[in-house]
Amino acid sequence: MSWVGHKITEYLMHRRTLFSVALSLACALSLLAACTRVETPKVTPVTVRLRIASDSAALPLLQALTSAYTTEHPNVVFGMQSGDAQTVANLVFAGQVDLAAVSILPPDAPDRPKPWVADLAMDGVAIIVNPANPVNSLSLQELRDIYAGAHNSWSDFGVTGLNDMQVAVREEGDGTRATFDSLVMGGQSLTSNAVLLPTVEVAMNFVSLQANAIAYVPSGRITGTVASKVKILSINGQQPTPANLTSGAYPLSRMLNLLAPSEPQGDLRLFVAWALGHAGQRVASNLNYVPAAQLPN
C-alpha cells in the first residue's frame, strides 16, 4: 500500500472512531433526557383525624373554620362534638377531644393542670325582641330589672297591647347564659317566670313568634337570614356592632377562646396557627365575629 493509501485508511478509521464516540454520547444524552422526563411519584397524603368540640356560641365559627381548612387540606378530617360550655370543657379535660372552642373558660381546679388557651374571636350577647315591639333601647339597669321580675309588663315602658312580658333564658351551663348572668344580673336572682329555651335557634324562633317576648342570643348568630325575624335592642344606647364590641362601648361582650389540655402540636398546631392567622380571622370577620387579631392589646 502506498503512503497515500495508508493515510487515507488511517483517516477513515479515525472518522469511524469519532462517529462511534459521538453516537454513544448521543445515546447517553438521550437516555439521560428520558430519565429526567420521568415524573417523581406523588406521595399520597396521610389522612389526619382531629377531634374537636364547641359550645353553641362558637359552633358556627368553628364549623366554618374547619370547612375552610379542609378545602385547603383535604387530608384533614375533623370529628366534631357540641354541647354546653361545661360539657365541652369536660371533654377537653377527659382527653376525649384535642381542641375546643368555648364562650366561657372553665374555672381553675387544683386537681388538674391549667389548660392551653388562645383568643379566637369576640362577639356579644344580643338582646332580642319581636319586631312588633316598639321598644328600641334599654339601659343595663332596666334589662336587669326585667330579668329580675321588677318589670313584668311592657306597659312599664309605655307600650300598650303586648300584655305581660315573656322573659326567656338559656339553660344552666350555657356559655351565653353564664355571660349574661355575670354581666347583667351580677348575682341578682332571676325571675321565676322565665321560660327556659334549649338552643339559640329555639330562642330566636320563640321571639319571632311571640310579640311580647324578650331573650338573649350570641350576636354572631344573627345573620341576614334571621335579622328580619327579630329586633336587636340597644343597651345603654349601643348596638353589638363589631366596632362597639372592639371598643368596649357595648357592655355585653365576651371573648371566644380555643381550649386544649396542653399546647397543640403537630397537625393540630398547624390548624390552630391557620385559625389564628390571616385566613382564619378573615373567616371570623365574614361571620360577623370580631377577629381577635384586630382587638387592641
Number of C-alpha atoms within 10 A of each C-alpha: 6 7 7 9 10 10 12 12 11 12 12 11 12 12 12 12 12 12 12 12 12 12 12 12 12 12 12 12 12 12 12 11 11 10 10 10 9 8 7 7 6 6 6 7 10 8 11 13 13 16 17 24 30 29 27 24 29 29 21 15 26 25 15 16 21 21 15 16 19 15 10 10 15 13 14 19 16 17 12 17 16 17 18 21 27 18 15 26 27 13 22 22 18 11 12 14 21 20 28 27 29 28 28 22 18 15 8 10 8 7 6 9 11 15 18 14 17 17 15 28 25 26 26 30 24 27 24 25 28 24 20 14 19 14 16 14 17 17 14 18 12 17 19 22 18 20 26 19 17 12 18 18 18 21 14 10 12 9 13 12 10 16 13 14 21 22 23 19 23 23 16 14 15 23 25 28 19 18 19 24 18 13 17 19 19 11 9 13 12 16 16 10 14 18 16 13 16 14 17 19 12 12 22 25 15 20 24 22 13 17 19 21 22 29 25 24 25 24 24 24 25 21 11 8 7 14 14 13 18 23 24 23 21 19 22 16 13 17 22 26 19 20 13 15 23 19 11 13 17 22 18 24 22 21 22 27 22 25 28 23 21 15 13 17 10 7 13 19 12 11 21 18 14 15 22 20 15 13 14 23 22 17 18 25 18 12 17 19 27 26 27 22 15 12 13 7 5
